[in-house]
Amino acid sequence: MIILYLVTILLDCLHAVYLDEYDHQPKARGAPSSEEIEFEPVITLTKDNDKMISMKNINCDNFSEYAHNCTNEAALVYNSIKKSPPLPAKIYDWCKAIRHLTNCAIDWNSDCKDVTESHFNEESIRGHMHVVNNICNDESFLSRYDELPNCIEGSGSAWENCYSQFKITVDEQKNTTHEWTHYETHFFMCCARAKFVRCTMDALFNMPNVCPYEQAVTLQQFSAIVSEGDVFQNCDTNMMYSNCPGGDPRPKGDSLSRLMNKRAHNSSLRSESKIGVILLIFYFVCGLIK
């Protein structure tokens, strides 16, 4: 009844001015289309997974220098000391930097595979390509992401804390062996991925004033894709999550209910003490616009 009452007030207030004002309202800025943004295309793997289709002249004598140069070149495109998600105005630079790093790795592995044993991990390359395909190449997702500046800024610190802990654990595991699919390495990286997803979910869906439901869902989708890019493995089968350090890290029922239920997410915004204030604000706005 309260909602119906508020809607009635709004309709009464706005009816007289709606037609005159409509044409003067600023239009929401949509995400640029792929035609408007020039991206360096990511070179895909061939059907033979051991071979790449790119062939460029590369000095294969110094892997460290090559990797360092690739990193510096990407930093010229997108350079941020923050680990939080890029703001919508910077998402295209972020994507271009990831594409460049991915192509650098593919080029080296293609040209230098017969010259040196130093190479970029192909699982890491596929993880980067997963991020590019599911974020940077998805115009529908980018359009929704364009609505997130306030949500990203408001949740950035909490998101960055989640990601920092995730990266520490994953990098420790990756640095112990080149066989990232080894059972023990795979186990701890999947535990870290699940813990990160739960961490961001608990943060994003616990601040409805900062991240409205639809925006929280979009940013959580971004979080999941990024975590899958860092740990590009099948973490859905043969995983004993109950044995993870600290217990099962997967989201609990209350977190999942907020993700699946908009009403549950917004419930913290409702209280009887706020109704009177809201009504006064509506009447005040009516007085201004009539």
N, C-alpha and C positions, 0 to 999 in steps of 0.2 A: 504493500500500500504506500509506503514511504516513497519508493522509486516512482510509482505511478503519479503521486502527488508532485514530486519534483519535476517530472516530465511535463505535467500539465502546466506548471508555473513557467517552465522554459518556453513551451509553445506559445503561451499567452504573451510572454515578453518579446519573443522574437518574430512573431507572425507579421507584425507591422513593418519590420525593417528588413526582413529576410531578402525579399526580391530586390530591393535597392542596393543591398550590401553585397549580394552574392558575387556579382561580377568584379568587385573590387578586392575580393579576398586574395591574399598571396597564395600561389600554388605551391604544394609541397615539392621539394626537390627530389626527383627520382635518381636512382643510380645510373651513371652513364652506361650506354650500351656497349657491347663489344666492338661495334664499329667506331665508337668515339674514343676508345682506349686502345692504344697500340701495345700489345703484349709481345714479349719474346716468346714464341711458341715452344712448348716443352717437347723435346724429341722423345718419341715413345720407343719402347723396347720392341725388337723384332719377335717373330714367332719363336725363333731360337733364343731362349732366354739368356744364353751365354754370350750372345753377340748383340752389338748395337748397330744402328743404321747410320750414325754420324761418323764421318771421317774428316778430321782436321789435322793440320800440321801442328803438333805440340811437342815441346821439348820435354821428353819423358825422363830426364836425368834427375829432376828435383821435384819430388812430389810435394814436399812441405812448402816450397816457394809457390808452386802452382795453386795449392789449396789456399795459401795466404792471400794471393792475388785475387782469387775468386771471391773470398770473403770481403776483401777491401772494396772490390767493384760492386758487390751487393750492398755494402754499407753506404756507398755513394747514392744508391737509389732509395734505400730505407735505412735510416740510422737512428736507433732509439735505445736509450739505456734502460727503458722500461720493458718488462716482460709481459705487461698486460696487453689485451687485444688492441690492435690499431684502431684509431678513430675512423669513422667512415670516410673522412676526407683523405685518409692515408692508406686505406685498404688496397688501393690499386698499386701504390708504391710497394707495399708489403708483398703483394702478389708478384710483382715484377722481380723483386729481390729473390723470392723463393724460386721463381722460374729460372733466374740466372744461375743460382747455386745448383739447381737440378741439372741444367744443361752443362755446366762446368764438369760435374761429376760424370755425366754420361760421356762427354767428349773424352775425358781422360781414360775412362775404362775402355772406350772403343779404340783409341789410338795407341794406348800404352800397354794393353793386356799381354802382348807378346814380348815386351821390352823389360818390364819390371814387375815384381810381385806386389808393389804398392798399388792399392786401388781403393776406390770408394765402395763402401758396403752397399750391395744392390738392394738389400732390404730397406736401407735408409733412403735410397733413390726412389723406390716404390712408395715409401711413406710420404716423401715430398710430392710425388705425383698424385697421391691420394688427396692431399690437401689442395693442390691446384685444381684438380677435377671437381672436387665437392664444394669448394668455396669460390675460387677465382673464376672458374668456368661456369658457375651456376648463377645466371642473371637474376633468377627468382630469389635466390638466397641473398645476393648482393642488394637487391631492392629492399628486402626486409632489414638487412644490416644497416642500411642507410638511415634507419630510424633510431639507431642505438647510441648516439653521442652521450646523452645524459646518463643512460644506463651504464655505459662503459666507464665514464668518469666517476660515477658514484660507487661502482663496484670494483674499480680497478685495483685498489689496494688488496682487497680480499682475494680477488682472482689471482693476482701476482703472487701472493703468499702460497696459494694452492699450487700454482705452476712451479714455483721455485723448489718446493719440496719434491714435487714429481720429477723435475729434471735432475735434481741431485741423485735421487735413487736410480733413475734410468741410466744416467751417465756413468754412475759407479758400476752398474752391471755391464754396460757396453764396453767399458774400459778393461774389464777382467778377461774378456775373450772375444775373438772374432766370430765365434759360433753363437750368435744371438738366439738361435733356436734351441740351444742346449737346454735340457729340461729345467735345470736349476735357474739358469738365466731367464728363460721364458717365464717361469713361475713368478719370480720376483718382479719382472717388468710388467706382467699382467696384473699383479697385485697393485703395483704403483699406479697403473692406468685406471683401475677401478676406484682406487682411493681418490685420485684426482677428480674423476667424474663426480663422485659423491661430494667431495669438498666444494666444487663449484656449484653443484646443485643446491647444497645446503645454504650457500652464501646467496646465490642469485634469487632463490625462491623464498628468502627470508627478509627481503627488503622491497615490498610492493610499492612503497612510495618512490623508490629510486628506479626500480625495474618493473614496470607493469607486466602482467602475465605474458602477453605476446612477445615482448622484448626479452623477457627472461628465457622464454623457450628458444628464441633465435640465438641468444648468446650462449645458452647451454649446448645448442647444436654445434656452434662454433667450437666450444670447448671439447666436445666429444670428437669432432673431426681432427682437431689439432693433436689430441692424445693418441688417436689412431695413427696419425702420421709419425709421431715419435716412437710408438710401439706398434709397428705394422705387422701384427701377428694375430693368429686366431686365438682369442682369449675366451671363447664361448664354450669350447669343449675340453674335456679332460683337465679341468681346473678345479683344484680343491681350495676354493676361496676361504673356507673355514680355517685353513692352516696358514693363511697370510699373517705376517707380523702384525700384532695388534688385533687380530680377529678378522672376520669377514668385512671387507671394505666396501662392499656393494651398497647402494642406497637402500635405506630402510623404508618401511611402509609410509611413514609420514612425509618423507621427501618425495616418494613416488606419487603420493596422493596430490601434493601440490603441483607436481609436473603434469599430471593427468587431469586435474580438476581446477579450473579457473576460479571457481567459487571458494575452494579451500585456500588458494593462494591469496585471494583478496579479503579473506575473512578478518585478517588483522586490521583492516581499514574500517571495519564496522563496529560501532559502539553507540549505545544510546546517548551517551554524553555529547556526541558530536552532532546529533541530528539537529538540535536547536541552532547551533552555530551555522550549519549548512543552510538551513532555511533562511536565516537572517542574511547570509551572503547572497542567496538567490534573489531575495526581495531587494537587496541593495543594488545588485546588478540590473534588475528590472528598472529601478528608478533611474539608472544611468543611461540605459539604451532606449527608453521610451521617449 
